[in-house]
Amino acid sequence: MTLYQTIAKKLKSSIKNGKYKPGEALPRQAELAAEFNTSRVTIQKALDILFNDNLIIRKQGSGTFVSPTYSSALDILSSQYSGTTRLFSGKASVSTKVLNFEIRMPTDEEVDHLGTEASIPVYDVYRLRFLDNVPYELTKSVMPLSVVTNLTKEVAKGSIFSFIENELNLEIGSAVRRISADKATKDDMDYLECQSNDPVLQVTQTLSLKDGRNFEYSHTRHRYDKGSVVVFNKIPSD
């Protein structure tokens, strides 16, 4: 690999990891040349690679900017509900620490969201998910035993969605999501390594199967600097 290809790879990583955000200016070529101890010609070749990959745009007289339409590998679409493991397949290594796994009776709120009976027990699963060994999200999932069967702590260490589809032979249908901002809690600080004044992105959702049965009610909390939720709206023509 040539030097300019190596530099291009490092710059790509900085963009994908959020060091340089969509619409943000990259350092001037002279600054990059000094940073990488090389010539501006080599930097120009590296930037050409990023330009051809649609990662950057050039503005005459202003400099080089990360493409405003670039989506981080950590960004998720508001319509996506395929599960974290599948969502980041090929983008990052997903690992899981199960913080709590128990079977209990549901609360009134959970009964309401799951559309189940108060007499039907639920799995209460609290997990910390990592991307490339970096804390990414905290998820508390509640699932009725009448729909999801034979779930174990060992299964929860992997992909619960894959278990539902491949082991229980159930088809996942749709999701109703509420996205909001919140202040960091003690768990956010302990597990996501947030600071006390950091904002946290919270996604509350109810997931259903294609047959209409709700199988999960969950609350997921993300670090504010680990990607974002992207919403695409089709604008009607006049």
Phi, psi and omega in degrees: 000130181286167181297317182293329176291322177295318179295318179300320179297319180292321178292321176301316180298320180295324178289314183292330180274358175091005177298318174246119188264161179309129180086350183275144180285140172278160175302153177300156182302322179297322179292318179294321179298319178292320180298318184261006177053054181213189182266163177293331178298318179294319178297319179300318179295321179295318180292330177299322178296314180295322179296316180292336177270007178063027178270336181227162173232157180243133177242119183305123178082353182247330180123201183245134184232149171295136181304129180299337182267002180290134176251127178298152176299341180265356177286148175233147176279145180298338182269356184274132177213038183273000181096149185297318182300312181287324182300322183256014177301126181085351181252322182203156177276122182260129174227162189222139170244121180276115182273331178203138176215116180207162174248128183211177176275146184283157173278169178299320179298318181292321176300318181296314183286327181274345181065036183247189178258148180297340182273355182264121181295162178229154168279135174245108185239123180242119187229145171254121181256141180242145169245118183052042176068013176252130180306129184241314183206153172248127182232127173251114183246136176238125185226133181286139179293341179289341180249308179262117184245153173062025175287137180232167177297324180295319177297320182295343177286346179246222181262112178292325179299317179296322178297316180297318183282315189269327181265320180266352179056043178252146180259123180283134185256271188227175181222145171246119187241146170235123182249129184212167176255149181213165174277153180294135176263178178298318179297321178300318180289322182287317188258324181265358178061037176278159171269161185298333181259009179283139172283156180231138176271122180246131177242117176254129184214153172242124183252142180232159175275170179294338178276002175098347181284135176281132182241351179205137170237121188220158174234121180240132182242130182242147168298142183295335185259013180247065179087181183210170175263124184255130180246125176254125177240131176276122182270119181294147178282155180292000000 
